[in-house]
Amino acid sequence: YYGDKTIDIENYLDKEKTTTYTAYNVGDQVTVGGEKFYVIKASSESEEKVTLLAEKNIDTTTLKQSDSAEPVAFSSTNYWSSIEGITYPYNLNGVETSVSTDVINIAKAYGTSKGGEGRLMTVEEAFEITGLTSNGEINSPDWIKATNYWLGSASSTNSVWRVNGENSSLNNSNYNNGYRYYGVRPVIEISKSLI
């Protein structure tokens, strides 16, 4: 109690204890659990979490980044085709599928193994990072086109967006077409304390 005012000391002290974190810009490279990642969403000193893209595709068996990771089918089924009123592009990261080998579930498992949440980059994120407004040639940044990998956005009932690193392009392909398989390059959202 101070004069004619009551001061909540606990609340006052909590406001004084502001935690600061490292600020990151898009393209910064960090290491988590011995593997390298690129920041894909800028985060300020007040944000406790950061969004990262794996530097390489992952081996879907060991859930480790690898220079020799095998390409895989996006899915064994186009499980999103039964969603009513769907419009494209459609973010598949939140769509439930019971097949553990579906790329979305592999990305989720990878994120969990790193202590956070895993998913695939969306086509909107890829457009924002590359500056593209439609599918086409990716001029920069180089790190986003370093591998061939699936994105987490459907482009139609049967097709999914992908990054084709060999051709420096962003386009789409059938979800289960053997000669057009791509890799899994997960996005993870983790606490900055794990970096």
Disulfide bonds with the S-S distance in Angstrom:
none
